[in-house]
């Protein structure tokens, strides 16, 4: 069984989790990773919108391989899968158990998070490629300069430590070097860089991206053998939380430049969902929190999304498109 994945260190680490789980559950299966060089990996300078957002940059090429039959399944970070569209013929066969969904900050040697926090980021350059993280960073560190910073997680850390500048999407202008990076905590943990986490942002400080921390395994909806195998490693808790959070994206028709955040958690038979939409500079934020039965996650997500729309989310999203 072949599981498609990107060539980055983090993608390989995530795919290894899937491969090991399948081979443990089905001895003799021989599941293995199949590597893809996606357009988002080849182009480390442009903004992701140039490639059609995260979906076009990191997902589309691997999806085509499933549809063509050259691989049976594909690993995706669920937050990278477009929430406002579907690919006919494909289905998520498994949602792995969710890891830490929170964001974190990594620092160049010699800096402390406390100093950056107390100075509100004065004279500090904070790197990120996420419009959501940038919006929150502008709230938390109003005196900092937020710079465009792309690349695989380990590559970004290397650039941070060595003081390398980052080329802007125009392919000419250089920014940086960065003093700090905002990255997914789970991502740093997956590649063995937990020691670089200088600060973990609380959910109130920085609400995560929708489905952050969840690994999804996609396959052909007609490949029942693969679907049966993937069902054996599926986490029902992750699936239900993903359904709730991604329903918000679906209703809002969010795109790659929309700073949309969402996070669901369970308490016995009740699910709680918080979602937010903000403009790029973080000066306008609308948020909503609701709860509902754990077995009706999409209904909860839809209700939260409608509340956001009532509070003006559509106008914010439209402005980010422009």
Residue pairs with C-beta under 8 A, 6 or more apart in sequence:
1 22
1 29
1 30
1 31
1 32
1 72
1 73
1 226
1 229
2 31
2 32
2 33
2 34
2 70
2 71
2 72
2 73
3 15
3 18
3 19
3 22
3 31
3 32
3 33
3 34
3 71
3 72
3 73
3 74
3 75
3 217
4 33
4 34
4 36
4 62
4 65
4 66
4 71
4 73
4 74
4 75
5 11
5 12
5 14
5 15
5 33
5 34
5 35
5 36
5 62
5 74
5 75
6 12
6 35
6 36
6 37
6 38
6 40
6 41
6 58
6 62
7 35
7 36
7 37
7 41
8 41
8 152
8 153
8 154
9 152
9 153
9 154
9 191
10 152
10 153
10 154
10 187
10 190
10 191
11 75
11 77
12 33
12 35
13 190
13 191
14 75
14 77
14 190
14 215
15 33
15 75
16 33
17 96
17 215
18 31
18 73
18 75
18 94
18 96
18 215
18 217
18 233
19 31
19 32
19 33
21 96
21 233
22 29
22 31
22 229
22 230
22 232
22 233
23 29
23 30
23 31
25 229
25 232
25 233
26 229
26 232
29 229
33 75
34 65
34 70
34 71
36 61
36 62
36 65
38 57
38 58
38 59
38 60
38 61
38 62
39 51
39 56
39 57
39 60
39 61
40 48
40 51
40 54
40 56
40 57
40 58
41 58
41 152
43 50
43 51
43 57
44 150
44 151
44 155
44 167
45 150
45 167
45 168
45 169
45 171
46 169
46 171
47 129
47 148
47 169
48 54
48 56
48 57
48 129
48 256
49 256
49 257
50 169
51 57
52 60
53 82
53 255
53 256
54 79
54 80
54 81
54 82
54 256
55 80
55 81
55 82
55 85
55 256
58 76
58 80
59 76
59 80
59 81
59 82
62 71
62 74
62 76
63 74
63 87
63 90
63 218
65 71
65 74
66 72
66 73
66 74
66 90
66 218
66 219
66 220
67 87
67 89
67 90
67 220
69 220
72 219
72 220
72 223
72 226
73 93
73 217
73 218
73 219
73 226
73 230
74 217
74 218
74 219
75 215
75 216
75 217
76 215
76 216
76 217
76 218
77 212
77 214
77 215
77 216
78 95
78 211
78 212
78 214
78 215
78 216
78 242
78 246
79 209
79 210
79 211
79 212
79 214
81 211
81 216
81 218
82 249
82 256
83 210
83 246
83 248
83 249
83 250
83 254
84 249
84 250
84 252
84 253
84 254
84 255
89 220
89 221
89 222
90 218
90 219
90 220
90 221
91 218
91 219
91 220
91 221
91 227
92 216
92 217
92 218
93 217
93 218
93 219
93 226
93 227
93 229
93 230
93 231
93 234
94 216
94 217
94 230
94 231
94 233
94 234
94 235
95 214
95 215
95 216
95 217
95 234
95 235
95 238
95 239
95 242
96 214
96 215
96 216
96 217
96 233
96 234
96 235
96 238
97 235
97 237
97 238
98 213
98 214
98 235
98 237
98 238
98 241
99 186
99 189
99 190
99 213
99 214
100 185
100 186
100 189
100 200
100 213
101 186
101 208
101 212
101 213
101 214
101 263
102 184
102 185
102 200
102 201
102 202
102 203
102 206
102 208
103 133
103 136
103 182
103 183
103 184
103 185
103 200
103 201
103 206
103 208
103 212
104 182
104 183
104 184
104 185
104 188
104 197
104 198
104 199
104 200
104 201
105 113
105 116
105 126
105 180
105 181
105 182
105 183
105 197
105 198
105 199
105 201
106 157
106 160
106 180
106 181
106 183
106 188
106 193
106 196
106 197
106 198
107 113
107 116
107 160
107 179
107 180
107 196
107 198
108 160
108 161
108 163
108 177
108 178
108 179
108 180
109 161
111 124
111 179
111 180
111 198
112 198
113 198
113 199
116 124
116 141
116 144
116 179
116 180
117 140
117 141
117 199
119 143
120 141
120 142
120 143
120 144
121 137
121 140
121 141
121 142
121 143
121 144
122 143
122 144
123 143
124 141
124 143
124 144
124 145
124 179
124 180
125 144
125 145
125 146
125 147
125 175
125 176
125 177
125 178
125 179
125 180
126 137
126 141
126 144
126 145
126 146
126 147
126 178
126 179
126 180
126 181
126 182
127 146
127 147
127 148
127 149
127 156
127 160
127 166
127 176
127 178
127 180
127 181
127 182
128 134
128 137
128 146
128 147
128 148
128 149
128 181
128 182
128 183
129 148
129 149
129 150
130 182
130 209
131 256
131 257
131 258
131 259
131 280
131 320
132 209
132 259
132 260
132 261
132 278
133 182
133 206
134 146
134 259
134 280
134 282
135 259
135 278
135 279
135 280
135 281
135 282
136 201
136 205
136 206
136 207
136 278
136 282
137 144
137 146
137 182
137 282
138 144
138 146
138 281
138 282
138 283
139 282
139 285
140 205
140 206
147 166
147 175
147 176
147 178
148 166
148 168
148 169
148 175
149 156
149 159
149 166
149 175
149 176
149 178
149 181
150 156
150 166
151 159
151 166
153 183
153 187
153 188
153 191
153 193
154 191
154 193
156 181
156 183
157 181
157 193
157 196
158 164
159 166
159 176
159 177
159 178
160 177
160 178
160 180
160 181
162 177
163 176
163 177
164 176
164 177
165 174
165 175
165 176
165 177
166 174
166 175
166 176
166 177
166 178
167 173
167 174
168 174
168 175
180 198
182 201
182 206
184 208
184 212
184 213
185 197
185 200
186 212
186 213
188 194
188 196
188 197
203 263
203 274
206 261
207 261
207 262
207 263
207 274
207 275
207 276
207 287
208 261
208 262
208 263
209 260
209 261
209 262
210 245
210 246
210 248
210 249
210 260
210 261
210 262
210 275
211 241
211 242
211 245
211 246
211 262
212 263
214 238
214 241
214 242
216 242
217 230
217 233
219 226
219 227
219 230
220 226
221 227
237 266
240 264
240 266
240 271
240 294
240 295
240 297
241 264
241 265
241 266
241 271
241 297
243 297
243 298
243 301
244 264
244 271
244 273
244 297
244 298
244 300
244 301
244 304
245 262
245 263
245 264
245 273
245 275
245 301
246 301
247 297
247 298
247 300
247 301
247 302
247 305
248 254
248 260
248 262
248 273
248 275
248 301
248 304
248 305
248 308
249 260
249 262
250 301
250 305
251 301
251 302
251 305
251 306
251 309
252 258
252 260
252 277
252 305
252 308
252 309
252 313
252 314
252 317
253 317
254 260
254 277
254 317
255 317
255 320
255 321
257 280
257 320
257 321
258 277
258 316
258 317
258 320
258 321
259 277
259 278
259 279
259 280
259 282
259 320
260 275
260 276
260 277
260 317
261 275
261 276
261 277
261 278
262 273
262 274
262 275
262 276
262 301
262 304
263 273
263 274
263 275
264 271
264 272
264 273
264 274
264 297
264 300
264 301
265 271
265 272
266 272
266 294
268 294
269 293
269 294
269 295
270 291
270 292
270 293
270 294
271 291
271 292
271 293
271 294
271 297
271 300
272 289
272 290
272 291
273 289
273 290
273 291
273 292
273 300
273 301
273 304
274 287
274 288
274 289
274 304
275 287
275 288
275 301
275 304
275 305
275 308
276 285
276 286
276 287
276 288
276 308
277 285
277 286
277 287
277 308
277 313
277 316
277 317
278 284
278 285
278 286
278 316
279 285
279 316
279 319
279 320
280 320
284 316
286 308
286 311
286 312
286 313
286 316
287 308
288 304
288 307
288 308
288 311
289 304
290 300
290 303
290 304
290 307
291 300
292 299
292 300
292 303
293 300
305 313
